[in-house]
Amino acid sequence: MLLLVAPYNVIAATLCTNCKNEQERYVSIGVHLNWCLLHLSHLVVLVEPCHWLLKQRERTSRLLSKLVCHADRCGLSRMTLDPFLLQTQMHNCTLAPCGVFTITRPLMASVLGGVTTYLIIIIQFQTITETI
């Protein structure tokens, strides 16, 4: 919701006609742009570590499968590597709040796409009401 309200406030501040002077208008635009950047950074800070975790799990699984294939040459015991490999392959570590969605980069793209769509709809309705 905050990702939707902050850009709308930026648009409203740029179209502000009741500002007392230009400096007040520019300050208002700057403040609202900073809020937009803050909310976008919160989204990135939430999603990127989750995405990094998934990539590291995939990398660990690949490395373990290579290690198991070459365990005899390396002098390692397959008995110690097999349970770890099985655990990484069977237990998919994903961060999914209440099992509803997985926190990954496509989620961030979906959120930003939804925000953009709502902003376009709001702007269209605003221009329609101003012409009436």
N, C-alpha and C positions, 0 to 999 in steps of 0.2 A: 504494500500500500504506500509506503514511504517512497519507494522507487517511482511510483506514479505521481504522487503529489508534488515532489520536489521539481521534476521537469516542468510540470504544469505551472508551478509558481514562477519558474524562469520565463516561460512564455508570457505569463500574465504581467511580469515585471517589465518585459521588453515592450509590451503594448500599453503600458501604464500612461494614461493621459491626465490623471489627477495629481501627478507628482509636482511638487513645488518648484523644483529646479532639476537640471540635468544631472547634477552631482548626486542628488538623492536617488535618482533613477539608476545610475550606474552602480551605486553602493548596493541597492536592492538586488540588481542583477548579479553582482558579485557574491553576495551572501547566499542567494538561492543556488548559484552554480556550485559554491562550496558544499552546500547541503547535498546536491546531486552527486558530487564526487565522493563525499563521505558515505552515502548509501551504496554507491557502486563499489567502493572499496570494501565495505562490509560483506557484500555478496561475494566478491573475489576471495576475501580472507576466509570465508566459510567454505567455498567450493574447492579451491586449489589444494588444500591439504588432503581432502577426501579423494580427489583425483590422483594425487601423488601416492596415496596409500594403495589404491587399486593398481597403479602401474608398478609399484614395488612388489606387490604380491605376484603379479604376472611374471616379473623378472626373476623373482626368487623361485617360482615354480619351474621356469625354463632352466635356470642354473642347476637346480636340484635334479631335474631329469637328465641333464648332461652328466652330472656327477654320478648318478646311479649307473648310467651306461658305461662310464669309464672308472668305476669304483675299483675293479680288480687291478687296473694298471696303476692307480694312485695309492694303492695300499689301504683303502678304506673298506669298512665293512658295510655290505648292503643292508645288513640287519638294522643298523642304526639310521641309515638314510631312508629306507622304505617307509617307515611310519611318518616321518616328516614330510616326504613327498606326497604320501596319501592324504595327509592332513591339509596340505596346501591345495591339492587338487579338489578335494571333496568339500571343504569348508570355504565357500566363497565369501571372503571378508568384504562386505559392502556396508556402507553407512546408509541405512534406510530408516528414517524415523517412522515408527509404527508400521513399517512394511508398506507404506503408501508409495514412496518414490525413492529413487537412489540419488544421492547427492554426487553428481558428476558434472562435467562441463556441458553436456547437452541440456542439463537442467538449467544452467545459467543462460544458455542461448534461448531456451523456451521462456524463461522469465523476462528476459530483455525483449523478446519478440512480442510477448503479451503486453508489456508496458508500452511498447511502441504502438501497437494496435489500439490500445485504449486511449493513448494520447491523440492519435489521429481522429478517432471517433469523437472525443471531447472537443477538439478544435473544430471539427466539422459542425457539430451541434452549436458551438458558440458562434460561429459565423452565420449560421442560419437564424439564430435568435436575434443577432444584431441587425440583420437585414429586415426582420419583421417589424 
